[in-house]
């Protein structure tokens, strides 16, 4: 079973083009299931003997370990995907996890930042309309620590990256996966490789274009100063010339939220959510938003309507004389 799990992980990584987080989480979930199937001092139960009753016992075992419903639901989703892979590869005949219902989860409507909040945050980024000038450092030998030459170029990269996340509603994995060939600079269009290696084309606006134009010379300097073999294709680079990682993007965004001194608690998916909600609020068609986001199902896109309906009801309650 260990070998089958490794093949499953390679399938997620190379065929499904799943995000690194999904690959890690699903791999850990399936390995935990294998642990459950292996009692102390006994061999692992063969996959062919696993039925829906075994899956239910596993779910009960997870609840006994005090895991939350959302965690149990994800582990069950991982098993469904794993057994679907096993059926395709003829390791098993059926998918027993498909017969086990997912725990009911509370429907939470996330708070989406307003267009004004996002606009103020973006304007406050380095190079933005409301950016504060950096405080001057006093001279002297020990006035400041040595900084890598490329690190001084990073604010322009950061602004281009964050502007693009909001302008295109990108997933963080899609952002860091961008190559130079992904851009049609004259048409301000972006070719994105999404989940399942599905390609889509997304436009971006003048603000993102302005930030990118400021970043391209910086990128050239990063490559020129990099030691070793830099990544000449990747768009967003770290100071050493390598491709930026998902984790680094999250850290950078969190850093600018703290520097802004506001109550914003943004992560990359917050900008994707804001992108869709703001388009919907301004009258964009739900089908068009589905295409821009790269959702396979319209029901996934419809999650964004919940926030818009809540905002609409707030306006109604405040404005209608008989509300």
Secondary structure, DSSP 8 states (H G I E B T S, - for coil): -HHHHHHHHHIIIIIS---HHHHHHHHHHHHHHHHHTS-TTS----GGG--HHHHHHHHHHHHHTT--HHHHHHHHHHHHHHHHHHHHTTS-SS-GGGGS--------------HHHHHHHHHTSTTSTT---------STTSS----GGGGGHHHHHHHHHHHHHHHT--HHHHHT-BGGGEETTTTEEEEE-GGG-EEEEE--HHHHHHHHHHHHHHHHHHHH--S---SSBSSB-TTSSB--HHHHHHHHHHHHHHHTSS----HHHHHHHHHHHHHHTT--HHHHHHHHT-SSHHHHTHHHHHHHHHHHHHHHHH-TT-
